[in-house]
Amino acid sequence: MIVFRPFVDEVIEAKVIGSSRQGLSLSIEFFEDIFVPAEKLPEPHVFEEDGQVWYWEYAQEEGEPPAKLFMDPGKIVRFRTTELIFKDLKPDLTMEEQKTERSMQIRGTMAGTGLGCIGWWTSEEDEEEVEDEDQEEKVES
């Protein structure tokens, strides 16, 4: 049996799967109960109601408007684990209850250097390498 249990302060890469005024929902391939509350996003951050998406207002050179760095669903992000929440579940849950009840939830932060969308912290060459790897994976599939 394999057990997944990250430790507090562990940095993990995940995919953004949802966005709401409360924060971001993230997923790794085998686990989807990861949440980054709005107050744990990079400052200053803004929630765009129309697109239901968060962005970080990154200060540029003086006199330039801040860059809007979006945290769109589908983007890969790095977050730091801040809390693991465990819940005892009854063994006789219905199928519907099994879909909504979770035995573990991970809470995290994206406020910090190197955290957030990985594209914010990589050079153009690194991004091209990642895109090339993605293309190769699609061809192999």
Secondary structure, DSSP 8 states (H G I E B T S, - for coil): -------TT-EEEEEEEEEETTEEEEEETTEEEEEEEGGGS-SSEEEETTTTEEEEEE--STTS--EEEE--TT-EEEEEEEEEEE----TT--HHHHHH--SEEEEEE--STT-EEGGGTS-HHHHHHHHHHHHHHHHH-
